[in-house]
Amino acid sequence: MPSSPAAGGASRFPGKPLAQLGGKPLPWHVHQRCLETKRLDGVVVATDDERIEHACHELGIQCVRTGEHLTGTDRVAECAEHLPADAYINVQGDEPFISPAAIDAVSEALEQLAHGTLAVNAYTELDDVGAVLDHNVVEVVVDIEPNALMFSRQPIPYPRGDRPSYLRQLGVVDEGTAVDTPEDLARAGMLRRSEPSPMTIQAPAAP
């Protein structure tokens, strides 16, 4: 079951979850993408904000009201206490272009991982130098398995000599346009009016 965490107190973009994209709030777009998957039994929005809960109810989206949490992962954990399932996929509520195929890929990976694996994260190669330096972009370093070794908003690995390869942690997978700032929302609007660019989905990394 995917859970889309949405918090009203986004520091970089106050009121972000209710920001409108094409006349609908961001969680609606994420919810629609989740509904396009082929392997999932249900989709629910988890939020600590009464306004987001009200918007979800008006749009006919199942929503669970949680307490305040530092991370979306903590919010999903509380949600899981009320909604039993075999597994939970944390789909961030600010990724309106999330790939349904990527969500299915993570769902399939969950069935194949060794017993005791707690979580998986998908990632993709990061070629844009500007994105490498962007603190809104989370980079990840993986080993050959591939297990995630570390996450950072700083460039990792640090460039010494030859330019290293960078990987971007995507939670599940978006198409390069998670909405963290008003500028991101403007770019998302332009992307929505154009054809989405293709993306290679890398195997999920287990932290």
N, C-alpha and C positions, 0 to 999 in steps of 0.2 A: 504494500500500500504506500503510495507516495504522499508525503505531507509537505505542504508548501508553507514554510514559516513566514509570517509577515508581522513586523513590529512597527508601531507608529512613530517611535522616537529615533528615526534614522538621523545620525548626527551630521552626515555629509549632505543630506537632502531631506530636510524636515518635511513630513507628510508624504514621503515617497510612495508608500504602498497605495495611496489613493490618487496618485498622479494619473492623469488621463492619457491614454495612448489610443488614438483612433476612436475616441468616445467611450472607452471602457477603462476601468482601473487596471493597474499592472497585474494584480492577482488573477483577474479574469482571463487574461491572455495566457498566463502560466497554467491555469486550470484547464483551459482548452487544449493546450499542448499535451498535458497529462492524459486527457480523455482520448487523444489520438493514439495512445500506446496500445499494444496488442497483448501484453502479458499481465496487466495489473487488474486487481479486483475492485479497487476503490480509490478515490482521491478526496483529500480533505485539506482545508486551510486551517492552520493552527496560528492563532494570534492572541496577543495580550491587550489588544486595543478594541474598545467598544465600537468605534467608528468603522473599523475594518470588518468586525463581526456583522454590523448592521448592513454594510454594503454587500457582503457575501450573501446574507439572507435575502436581500432584495434581488440579487442576481441568481438565486436558486442554487448557490454553492454550499455544500456541507462545510461547516466551520466548527472548530473546537476552541473555546476560550480558555486560555492558559494564564498562569501567573506571569510575572515579569521575569525574564531570563537574560543572561548576558549573551547567549548565542542561540541561533536557530536550532542547533543540535540539542541543546537543553530543552527547548520548546517541544521538539519532536519526541524527546524522551518522556515528557509529561503527557503528551498526546497518546503515546503508546500505552500508558497506564489505563486509558479509558477505551481504547480501540484495539482489541487483540488482533494480531496478524502474524504470519510467518516471518515477515521481514518488513522493514520500513525504508523508504527511499526519501531522503531529504532533498527536495527540489526548492531552491531559493525563490522567494516570491518576487524577485526583481530581475528575472531572466525570461522576458516575454518571447524570446526566440529559441527557447530550449528545444532540443531535438527529441521528438518522441522515440526515434530509433535508439538514441543514446540512453534514454531512460530504460528501454527494453534491454539494452546491452548490459546495463548495470544490474537489472533484475536477473538476467541469465547468469551473470558472473557470481551473484550471491549464491546461486544454487551449486556452483562449481568450486567455491572456495573451501579450503580446509576447515574442519570443525574448529570453532573457537575464534575464527576471524570476526572481529567486531564491526568493521566498516570497510567500505571501498570508496575511493574517489576517482573520478575520471579526470583526464588531463589531455592537453594538446600541445604541440610545439608552438613556440612563441618566436616569431621572426621579426616583429616590429620593435626596433630599438626604443622608440618612444614608450611603448607599452612595458618594456622591461624596466624602465625608470619610473613608471606610473605607480604610485602607492595604492591606487585602487585595484591593481592587478596583483594577485597572489601567485608567487612562483613556488614550484615544488621541486625537490631533488629526490630521485628514486634510485634504488639499486637494480640489479639485473633481474630481479624476480618478476615484476617490479614492485617493491614495497616502498612506500613513501618514507623518507628519512627526515625531512624537515619542510616546513612551509614558512614563507616570509614575504612581506611587502617590499623588502629590499632586494636588489639584484643578487640572486644566488644561482650558481656559484659566482663569486666575485671575479670580474674579468681580469685575468693576468696573462699577458702574452697573447696567444691566439684567442679569438672570440669563442667563448664556450657556447654550447647549446642550452637554450632555456626552455623550460616547460611551464605552462600555465595551469594552475589548479582551477578546475571549473565547477567543483561541487558535483554536478552531474555533467552536463555539457550545454553551453549556450553557443550561439554562432558569433561570438566575439562582442556581444552587446548586452552585457549585464548593465542595469540602470543603477548607478551609484550617485550620479549628480544630475542637475538640470541639463547640463550639456549632453550627458549620455541619453537623456530622454529625447532631446532634439535629434540626436543621431538615430535613435531607435525609430522615431517618426519617419525619417528619411529612408531607413532600411525597410520599414514596413511597406513603403510605397514602391519598393524595387524588388527585384528577385533576390532571395537569400543566397549568399555565397556557399558553395560546397565546403565541407569540412571533413577531415579525416578523424575518425574517432579512435583514440588510443585505448588500449586495454586499461581497465581501472587499476589504480594503485591502492594497495591496502596499507593503511597507516599502522 
